[in-house]
Amino acid sequence: MLDERRSRVLETLVEEYIRTGEPVSSRAVLEHSGLDVSSATIRNDLAKLESYGYVRQPHTSAGRVPTDQAYRYYVDHCSPARLRTATRARIEAFFASVHQELGRLLKDTSSLLSEISHYPAVVIGPGIGTEPVRGLHLVHLGGPVVLAVTVAKSGRVTQEVVRLGSVPTDADLDSAEAILLRCYDDQTLVDGGRRADELSANEIPDRLLRLVRAVAAALGSSVSSISELYVGGTSQLASLWEDLAHVHGVLEILETEVAVRRMLAGDSGTSVRIGSELAVDEKDLAVVSTTYEVGGSGVGKVGVFGPMRMDYRRAIRIVEEVGEGLGDSLGS
């Protein structure tokens, strides 16, 4: 743990490097830190910070730049920035005026987040995996193929194609639908599936049991894949990284849905992951994200991607404001 003065020196160095992208001199730290100490003290503090692994010197006689460890310390000890009145007003106006279907809202929110933050942005929908089911219907598509339609408490609908081992009769489908509805009514897809798995041949005929379990298995496997994901602002990549090869590397990551979901996965609340913490090939990369709740029945995520020298304080505040606005909009 750094003492108060060295913590302030490190904070100033990180913020100056974020602002300029150039190695920071001891003179610049002294000018911007507000500390009433000598330049020799600042130089000594920077040398200590370098020995602790917080800063490094790219070239002899050059200023210093922060390491991954420095960014982590900075993020863990900084507070979100205050947004300009115009920025906050734009976020509030956007969510106050939207009346559109979910997919369009999530896509437009990713564009808004990118435009305000000046970083590529991602928005992941809440899915319905955590919402109670209020309706379930089976539709015979022909042969052994059935369409399972679920209606969540919020009114959102999902459809899953189920391929059975045999051709069901209309009577069997009606009976299976009634059984499934009893299992899933007011339950999540996971809990309803658990109830369906607990059924036995002593309770219902074997042919119905196989049908019910086939539908339950299909619904269960779809839980993780029914939350939409939208990425906006990838055109900003070239302005964030000078190395074109690095830009292509980050773009490739953002075009891979599995990689994006993995980088935003984790605990609820606001999260900042930096460099090696992301477990991707591109090391000069950071992600600021937060969760949002939809009326207590679903959880999604919003986040921004940028270089390690991103403006974390501002990015955190914007991501939290947009996440809160999206949650309120969907929950109302």
Legacy VTK file of the C-alpha trace (Angstrom):
# vtk DataFile Version 3.0
C-alpha trace
ASCII
DATASET POLYDATA
POINTS 332 float
0.000 0.000 0.000
1.425 3.369 -1.019
1.487 6.316 1.350
-0.666 9.346 0.547
2.067 11.323 -1.260
3.287 8.510 -3.490
-0.295 7.558 -4.224
-0.883 11.131 -5.420
2.317 11.038 -7.507
1.210 7.811 -9.171
-2.313 9.118 -9.761
-0.936 12.262 -11.416
1.444 10.281 -13.613
-1.347 7.938 -14.791
-3.708 10.825 -15.553
-1.033 12.765 -17.444
-0.157 9.688 -19.501
-3.846 9.095 -20.264
-4.124 12.732 -21.380
-0.960 12.955 -23.502
0.115 9.424 -24.378
3.734 10.527 -23.795
6.195 9.546 -21.032
5.629 11.803 -18.035
8.516 13.798 -16.564
9.053 14.507 -12.879
8.518 18.215 -13.661
5.061 17.479 -15.115
4.152 15.404 -12.058
5.210 18.241 -9.758
3.237 20.832 -11.766
-0.002 18.826 -11.873
0.028 16.983 -8.554
-0.520 20.019 -6.332
2.070 18.663 -3.885
4.169 21.185 -1.977
7.456 19.271 -2.241
10.739 19.640 -4.081
11.515 18.216 -7.503
14.098 15.981 -5.836
11.351 14.434 -3.699
9.256 13.728 -6.792
12.224 12.105 -8.542
12.861 9.953 -5.482
9.187 8.922 -5.334
9.216 7.992 -9.022
12.324 5.888 -8.490
10.582 4.083 -5.636
7.454 3.560 -7.730
9.631 2.087 -10.460
11.223 -0.317 -7.985
7.743 -1.354 -6.845
6.740 -2.122 -10.453
4.236 0.722 -10.899
6.120 2.700 -13.559
8.837 2.114 -16.105
11.203 4.265 -18.128
11.062 3.494 -21.897
14.432 5.169 -22.524
17.243 6.599 -20.432
16.554 10.255 -19.568
12.947 9.859 -20.756
9.911 10.310 -18.543
8.037 7.373 -17.094
4.923 5.480 -18.168
2.518 3.457 -16.017
2.523 -0.348 -15.982
-0.485 -2.671 -15.786
0.008 -2.666 -12.025
-0.220 1.127 -11.960
-3.483 1.168 -13.898
-4.936 -1.418 -11.524
-3.915 0.647 -8.481
-5.336 3.782 -10.089
-8.670 2.151 -10.934
-8.980 0.609 -7.472
-8.437 3.985 -5.789
-10.037 6.500 -8.148
-13.607 7.727 -8.063
-15.836 8.116 -11.158
-15.715 11.526 -12.824
-18.602 13.982 -12.861
-20.216 14.134 -16.276
-20.924 17.397 -17.992
-24.537 18.509 -17.744
-24.977 18.164 -21.528
-23.698 14.569 -21.506
-25.983 13.525 -18.673
-28.918 15.308 -20.301
-28.313 13.407 -23.547
-28.378 10.049 -21.747
-31.559 10.946 -19.871
-33.262 12.253 -23.014
-32.393 9.090 -24.952
-33.994 6.718 -22.472
-36.942 9.034 -21.806
-37.896 9.005 -25.491
-37.295 5.377 -26.536
-40.282 3.196 -27.325
-38.979 0.375 -29.487
-38.534 -3.378 -29.537
-35.717 -4.840 -27.454
-33.188 -5.614 -30.206
-33.386 -2.112 -31.669
-33.108 -0.537 -28.218
-29.985 -2.537 -27.340
-28.357 -1.725 -30.704
-29.117 1.986 -30.383
-27.833 1.962 -26.803
-24.490 0.537 -27.960
-24.242 3.392 -30.482
-25.118 5.993 -27.831
-22.564 4.585 -25.399
-19.825 4.621 -28.038
-20.619 8.166 -29.193
-20.533 9.563 -25.664
-17.525 7.626 -24.386
-15.520 7.732 -27.674
-14.713 4.023 -27.281
-16.144 0.903 -28.922
-19.104 -0.225 -26.813
-20.966 -3.455 -26.199
-24.456 -4.071 -24.848
-25.633 -7.538 -23.822
-29.352 -8.093 -23.393
-30.748 -9.585 -20.187
-32.029 -12.724 -21.912
-34.969 -14.482 -20.294
-33.021 -17.178 -18.509
-33.726 -15.531 -15.152
-37.319 -14.481 -15.879
-40.323 -16.498 -14.652
-42.182 -18.324 -17.425
-45.874 -17.471 -17.793
-46.717 -19.479 -20.905
-45.441 -22.492 -22.826
-46.801 -23.896 -26.081
-45.822 -26.769 -28.366
-46.402 -26.439 -32.115
-46.058 -29.478 -34.387
-43.927 -28.500 -37.407
-44.267 -31.842 -39.100
-42.694 -35.274 -38.643
-40.662 -35.528 -35.430
-40.046 -31.764 -35.230
-41.761 -29.572 -32.620
-41.473 -25.849 -31.879
-41.411 -24.993 -28.160
-42.574 -21.428 -27.524
-42.065 -19.861 -24.094
-43.538 -16.567 -22.889
-41.756 -14.828 -20.007
-43.334 -12.676 -17.317
-42.209 -9.540 -19.179
-43.964 -10.729 -22.356
-40.753 -11.640 -24.149
-41.007 -14.739 -26.329
-38.436 -17.391 -27.246
-38.728 -20.242 -29.722
-36.726 -23.448 -29.727
-36.899 -26.193 -32.374
-36.975 -29.668 -30.804
-36.261 -32.813 -32.810
-37.888 -35.869 -31.244
-37.101 -39.545 -31.662
-40.551 -40.269 -33.095
-43.584 -38.526 -34.585
-45.858 -37.267 -31.773
-49.647 -37.407 -31.900
-51.751 -34.308 -31.335
-53.032 -35.828 -28.105
-49.497 -36.457 -26.849
-48.497 -32.884 -27.649
-51.500 -31.506 -25.757
-50.711 -33.693 -22.743
-46.998 -32.849 -22.834
-47.768 -29.134 -23.080
-49.993 -29.335 -19.975
-47.281 -31.216 -18.045
-44.559 -28.770 -19.098
-46.677 -25.781 -18.159
-47.115 -27.219 -14.654
-43.336 -27.617 -14.402
-42.421 -24.204 -15.788
-45.269 -21.947 -14.640
-43.797 -19.056 -12.624
-40.365 -20.748 -12.732
-37.184 -19.840 -14.613
-36.144 -22.034 -17.524
-33.491 -23.631 -15.316
-35.826 -24.325 -12.389
-38.614 -25.509 -14.690
-36.197 -27.873 -16.416
-35.168 -29.259 -13.038
-38.802 -29.989 -12.234
-39.268 -31.727 -15.580
-36.190 -33.886 -14.947
-37.663 -35.010 -11.626
-40.729 -36.506 -13.308
-40.824 -40.303 -13.421
-42.575 -43.011 -15.441
-44.692 -43.710 -12.366
-46.364 -40.334 -12.836
-46.803 -40.180 -16.620
-46.557 -42.650 -19.517
-43.045 -43.323 -20.796
-43.720 -41.873 -24.265
-44.837 -38.557 -22.688
-41.868 -38.562 -20.334
-39.462 -38.816 -23.266
-41.252 -35.985 -25.074
-41.285 -33.727 -21.992
-37.609 -34.327 -21.245
-36.619 -33.668 -24.865
-38.348 -30.286 -24.768
-36.874 -29.472 -21.333
-33.368 -30.342 -22.550
-33.755 -28.079 -25.578
-35.002 -25.190 -23.439
-32.168 -25.697 -20.974
-29.474 -25.654 -23.639
-30.834 -22.399 -25.025
-30.601 -20.428 -21.765
-27.055 -19.143 -22.379
-27.667 -18.239 -26.010
-30.850 -16.173 -25.807
-29.327 -12.850 -24.732
-28.627 -10.530 -27.645
-25.213 -8.865 -27.998
-24.518 -5.654 -29.910
-21.173 -3.938 -30.526
-21.046 -0.311 -31.611
-18.350 2.188 -32.524
-15.709 -0.121 -34.000
-14.904 2.687 -36.453
-13.185 4.464 -33.547
-10.489 1.797 -33.209
-8.039 3.499 -35.576
-8.048 6.667 -33.476
-7.278 4.765 -30.258
-4.282 2.688 -31.340
-1.551 3.872 -33.707
-0.382 0.352 -34.611
-2.620 -0.912 -37.442
-1.822 -4.535 -36.596
-3.079 -3.901 -33.065
-6.272 -2.330 -34.418
-6.907 -5.447 -36.502
-6.256 -7.642 -33.461
-8.779 -5.777 -31.311
-11.322 -5.765 -34.149
-10.966 -9.519 -34.480
-11.719 -9.879 -30.761
-14.787 -7.644 -30.970
-16.098 -9.659 -33.913
-15.915 -12.871 -31.858
-19.021 -13.064 -29.688
-17.623 -15.735 -27.381
-14.526 -13.612 -26.658
-16.601 -10.493 -25.954
-18.932 -12.363 -23.592
-15.962 -13.890 -21.775
-14.310 -10.493 -21.243
-17.525 -9.066 -19.795
-18.375 -12.132 -17.715
-18.043 -11.985 -13.956
-19.657 -10.629 -10.851
-22.462 -8.093 -10.788
-21.722 -4.395 -10.480
-19.016 -2.319 -12.128
-15.842 -4.060 -13.270
-12.564 -2.890 -14.816
-10.257 -5.451 -16.421
-6.856 -4.395 -17.658
-4.235 -5.982 -19.935
-3.323 -9.506 -18.870
-6.473 -9.758 -16.735
-8.449 -10.194 -19.976
-6.592 -13.336 -21.074
-6.415 -12.269 -24.731
-3.470 -11.881 -27.096
-3.842 -8.103 -27.335
-2.237 -6.811 -24.126
-2.894 -3.083 -24.591
-6.593 -3.464 -23.948
-8.931 -2.583 -21.083
-12.655 -3.126 -20.503
-14.978 -1.112 -18.265
-18.375 -2.736 -17.769
-21.344 -2.823 -15.440
-24.472 -4.908 -15.010
-28.006 -3.595 -15.248
-31.157 -5.194 -13.883
-34.558 -5.364 -15.540
-37.236 -5.228 -12.885
-35.467 -7.889 -10.842
-36.184 -10.516 -13.508
-33.144 -10.292 -15.770
-29.555 -9.065 -15.843
-27.581 -7.676 -18.785
-24.279 -5.845 -19.259
-22.941 -2.701 -20.910
-19.280 -1.873 -21.398
-16.599 -0.071 -23.367
-13.258 -1.272 -24.774
-10.152 0.854 -25.087
-6.377 1.032 -24.651
-4.936 0.737 -21.151
-4.512 4.510 -21.115
-8.265 5.053 -21.425
-9.916 7.715 -19.261
-11.150 5.309 -16.583
-12.872 7.838 -14.322
-15.032 9.169 -17.159
-15.597 5.734 -18.713
-16.799 4.278 -15.409
-19.292 7.088 -14.874
-20.671 6.919 -18.423
-21.030 3.131 -18.372
-22.857 3.291 -15.024
-25.192 6.088 -16.170
-26.076 4.281 -19.416
-26.525 0.959 -17.620
-28.867 2.535 -15.096
-30.856 4.243 -17.828
-31.196 1.044 -19.853
-32.292 -0.947 -16.818
-34.914 1.639 -15.887
-36.181 1.798 -19.471
-36.593 -1.967 -19.815
-38.039 -2.377 -16.328
-40.716 0.262 -16.727
LINES 1 333
332 0 1 2 3 4 5 6 7 8 9 10 11 12 13 14 15 16 17 18 19 20 21 22 23 24 25 26 27 28 29 30 31 32 33 34 35 36 37 38 39 40 41 42 43 44 45 46 47 48 49 50 51 52 53 54 55 56 57 58 59 60 61 62 63 64 65 66 67 68 69 70 71 72 73 74 75 76 77 78 79 80 81 82 83 84 85 86 87 88 89 90 91 92 93 94 95 96 97 98 99 100 101 102 103 104 105 106 107 108 109 110 111 112 113 114 115 116 117 118 119 120 121 122 123 124 125 126 127 128 129 130 131 132 133 134 135 136 137 138 139 140 141 142 143 144 145 146 147 148 149 150 151 152 153 154 155 156 157 158 159 160 161 162 163 164 165 166 167 168 169 170 171 172 173 174 175 176 177 178 179 180 181 182 183 184 185 186 187 188 189 190 191 192 193 194 195 196 197 198 199 200 201 202 203 204 205 206 207 208 209 210 211 212 213 214 215 216 217 218 219 220 221 222 223 224 225 226 227 228 229 230 231 232 233 234 235 236 237 238 239 240 241 242 243 244 245 246 247 248 249 250 251 252 253 254 255 256 257 258 259 260 261 262 263 264 265 266 267 268 269 270 271 272 273 274 275 276 277 278 279 280 281 282 283 284 285 286 287 288 289 290 291 292 293 294 295 296 297 298 299 300 301 302 303 304 305 306 307 308 309 310 311 312 313 314 315 316 317 318 319 320 321 322 323 324 325 326 327 328 329 330 331
